[in-house]
Amino acid sequence: MNTVSPTAAARSTPSSPVIPRLDQPEALLEAMLLIRAYELRLSTHSAQSGTPGTCTAVGQEAAAVGVVSALTADDLILTNHRSAGHLLARGADPGRMMAEVLGRRDGYCKGKSGSLHISVRELGVVLTSTIVGGELSLATGVALSQTMLGRPGIVACFFGDGAAGEGIFHESLNLAAVWKLPILYVCENNQWQAFVHRRETMVGESVAAWAAPYGIASATVDGNDVEAVSAAARAATDSIRDTGKPFLLELSTYRLRGHFEPDDQAYVNAAELAAWQARDPIERMKTRLLAGGGFTAGDLDGIGTRVAARIDAAMAFAEASPWPDATELLTDIYA
């Protein structure tokens, strides 16, 4: 009987990703748990190994999962430096993502992008931009291409409140309005712009209101309620598909960890952090499922166990993946 060694199995390339169906409460919870477990494992690995850290979005899982649940296979995604949630919700393999962050050859970009530039074309993830607002500058071009080529998909562009303060935010919205581009602008308002609180850089509480002068419809929703986000995102995408016009969806959420790993968050108000921790999107969803009577604590534990096993396998795959060869240094750089 033929056997495969654990190392060989870990190094084997995972199957092609499949866009998951996130249309049931259990699936929404599992996707959020996977994102949380993935980011915490990478944070722990970074602290223990001394490898470069990453920008996490712990606490923002409902925003990513809720929006991605409303997208179809034809839709495209442009995202930012806190991209893990968007990619995993879309169906990216956590092993290949970890391999990419660790600089290994089996990563989605062959170990050349790290955590800040991952793209997964087969899932419609066009790019991850580490430049604040960079995805906003490119979303109009991608959406214009979709329109000119007669393709059915819309473009979902994820950015933060910090990027909303950039001039490119207004330039992008203006062009999208003038050209009637099918863009879903998703502002994940996590209250922090690197190490600066948004109240120090913004007047007012809402980014969504900034869409009105451009004639763009908008909505603000509780970004820590995954079902509310999903419903709002579906309404927004329906509007875009019906009218062909852009829509701005603002999700009010909070970044529970620092700007970059490691970060002691000494600049964060402890009371504010505690208040948002009490609104943890994963715990809120668990409480809702238990209260609904359709799930038991054992059911939820089973989901957690399944997710933990996936993350263990992902890390094993990433660590077993070989380093890129020096001969690959200049490949896949220019189109």
Buried (B, 14 or more C-beta within 10 A) or exposed (E): EEEEEEEEEBBEEBEEBEBBEBEEBBBBBBBBBBBBBBBBBBBEBBEEEEEBBBBBBBBBBBBBBBBBBBBEEEBBBBBBBBBBBBBBBBBBBBBBBBBBBBBBBBBBBBBBBBBBBBBBEEBBBBBBBBBBBBBBBBBBBBBBEBBEEEBEBBBBBBBBBBBBBBEBBBBBBBBBBEBEBBBBBBBBBBBBBEEEBBEEEBEEEBBBEBBEEBEBBBBBBBBBBBBBBBBBBBBBBEBBBEEEBBBBBBBBBBBBBBBBBEBEBEEBEEEEBEEBEEBBBBEBBBEBBBEEEEBEEEBBEEBBEEBBEBBEBBBBBBBBBEEBEEEBEEEEEEE
